[in-house]
Amino acid sequence: MRLKNHLFWLAAFIAFFIDQVTKYWVVQTFKLGQTLPILQDIFHFTYVTNTGAAFSILSGKVEWLRWLSLGVSLVLICLALFGSLLNFWDQLGYGLILGGAMGNGIDRFILGYVVDFLDFRLINFAVFNMADSFISIGIVCLLIASWQKTPSSPNR
């Protein structure tokens, strides 16, 4: 069987790798709760843990989030393996989402929480990680793909 959807696999691998390397760096470099201002009061690296979903909602409910990450990952892998050849934006979007879901899923299964460290203080945003970023960028890619698939209305 020949592997198809090459961009999907490449995007998933790169997203997963970057997520895991950055989390490892944070855990090895910072103490829990420690912050490093990159741009004072605008952007910091702040090491926190999250036992919930995005923005720490459902904090402590990590058990079902583990299985959600695994389920999403398996569905996306099956889509890429057994589905049709995906277009550029679908491959990129689904691949980034897979890489992010696997990155956070591994954290939840092994650690029981997700390592977060990207802290945008200027807009008072929740601390997040690269996996979250890749999932968000992946969703934007899927939106672009859906806009490209939308049939244009006939000129009247």
C-alpha positions in Angstrom: 0.0 0.0 0.0 1.4 3.4 -1.0 1.1 6.2 1.6 -0.9 9.1 0.4 -1.6 12.5 1.8 2.1 13.2 2.4 1.6 16.8 3.6 -0.9 15.5 6.3 1.8 13.2 7.7 4.5 15.8 7.5 2.4 18.5 9.2 1.4 16.0 11.9 4.9 14.9 12.6 6.4 18.5 12.7 3.6 19.8 14.9 3.9 16.9 17.3 7.7 17.2 17.4 7.7 21.0 18.0 5.1 20.6 20.7 7.0 17.9 22.6 10.4 19.6 22.2 9.1 23.0 23.5 7.3 21.4 26.4 10.4 19.4 27.3 12.5 22.6 27.2 10.0 24.4 29.5 9.9 21.6 32.0 13.7 21.3 32.0 14.3 25.1 32.2 11.6 26.5 34.4 10.2 25.8 37.8 6.4 25.4 37.9 4.9 28.9 38.0 8.1 30.6 36.9 7.8 33.2 34.3 10.3 34.8 31.9 9.2 38.1 30.3 10.1 38.1 26.6 8.3 41.5 26.1 7.5 42.8 29.5 3.7 42.8 30.2 3.0 41.7 26.6 4.4 38.2 26.1 6.0 35.8 28.7 7.0 32.2 28.9 5.2 31.0 32.0 5.3 27.3 33.1 1.9 26.2 34.2 0.0 22.9 34.1 -3.6 22.4 32.9 -5.7 19.5 34.0 -8.7 20.7 32.0 -9.5 21.6 28.4 -8.7 24.9 26.6 -8.6 27.9 29.0 -8.6 25.5 31.9 -12.3 24.8 31.5 -13.4 21.5 33.0 -10.3 21.5 35.2 -9.6 18.1 36.7 -11.7 16.3 34.1 -8.6 14.9 32.3 -9.8 11.4 32.1 -12.3 11.9 29.3 -10.0 14.4 27.6 -7.4 11.6 27.2 -9.9 9.5 25.3 -11.1 12.4 23.3 -7.5 13.2 22.1 -7.0 9.5 21.3 -10.3 9.3 19.4 -9.7 12.4 17.4 -6.2 11.1 16.6 -7.5 7.7 15.4 -10.2 9.3 13.3 -7.8 11.6 11.6 -5.3 8.8 11.0 -8.0 6.7 9.4 -9.2 9.6 7.3 -5.7 10.1 5.9 -5.0 6.3 5.4 -8.3 5.1 4.1 -10.1 8.2 2.8 -9.5 9.9 -0.6 -6.6 12.1 -1.5 -7.1 15.4 0.4 -6.5 18.8 -1.0 -3.6 21.0 0.3 -5.6 22.9 2.9 -7.3 19.8 4.2 -4.1 17.9 4.5 -2.4 20.8 6.3 -5.3 21.4 8.6 -6.0 17.8 9.6 -2.3 17.2 10.0 -1.8 20.1 12.3 -4.8 19.1 14.3 -3.5 15.5 14.6 -0.1 16.7 15.8 -1.7 19.0 18.4 -4.1 16.3 19.6 -1.3 13.8 19.9 0.9 16.3 21.7 -1.7 17.2 24.3 -3.0 13.6 24.4 0.5 12.2 25.3 0.7 14.8 28.1 -2.7 13.7 29.5 -1.9 10.0 29.3 1.6 10.2 30.7 1.5 13.2 33.1 -2.2 13.6 33.8 -2.0 17.3 32.7 -0.9 19.4 29.8 2.2 21.6 30.0 1.4 25.2 29.0 3.8 28.1 28.7 2.8 30.7 26.0 1.5 33.7 28.0 0.1 36.7 26.1 -0.5 39.2 28.8 -1.3 42.1 26.6 -4.7 40.6 25.9 -5.0 38.7 29.2 -5.3 35.4 27.3 -5.1 32.0 28.9 -1.6 30.4 29.0 -1.4 27.8 26.2 1.1 25.6 24.3 2.2 24.8 20.8 -0.2 21.9 20.4 -3.1 24.4 21.1 -1.6 26.7 18.5 -1.4 24.0 15.9 -5.0 22.9 16.5 -6.1 26.5 16.1 -4.1 27.0 12.9 -5.4 23.6 11.6 -9.0 24.8 12.1 -8.2 28.0 10.1 -6.8 25.8 7.3 -10.0 23.7 7.3 -12.0 26.9 7.1 -9.9 28.0 4.1 -10.5 24.6 2.5 -14.2 24.9 3.1 -14.4 28.3 1.5 -12.6 27.0 -1.5 -15.1 24.2 -1.9 -18.1 26.4 -1.6 -19.7 26.7 -5.0 -19.9 30.3 -6.3 -23.3 31.6 -6.9 -24.2 32.2 -10.6 -24.2 35.8 -11.8 -27.7 37.1 -12.3 
